[in-house]
């Protein structure tokens, strides 16, 4: 599942204690993280120095954004029909935060 980089702008998220913890929100596209996160979901992200193996985060790999579960040397897709992102020597990888919830939008 990649990040939806083409749709930026403000959105209204329902106020809650959980939403208040977020530093930012990201809309995702694709089905590689189903059934946890689906195409079009807005996820809440907390900026932190690292994400533990087994936790879901926002990653940039060679200028491409992903929401994935962190593995030892790769990023894991929850949907078994989708490929993981394998990190190779020389790849440029940035961690951008830990995903902790879906956002509830105000309609």
C-alpha positions, 0 to 999 in steps of 0.5 A: 500500500502506497501513500496517496501523494496526489491528494493533499489539503486540509481535512476535518477529523473528529476530535478525540483523545486518540486523534489529539495524539496524532502529529499528522494524518495520511490517506493511503491507497491500495490493498496491501495492508488489508484487512487492517487498513483499506484503500482510502482510509486516513491513518493517524501518525505519531512522530517518534524516533523509530518503530519497533519490528512488528509495528506499522509505520510510515516509511519512505524508501527511495523516494516512495512512501509506504504504510507497512509493518516493519520487519527485520530487513523488509517492510511487510504487507498484511495482505498475502496477495501483495509483495513486501518491500525488501530493503537492499544495500544502498536503498535510502530509507526514512521512518516518518512515524508510527501509525496508531489508528484510523481517523474518524472524519467529520462529515 
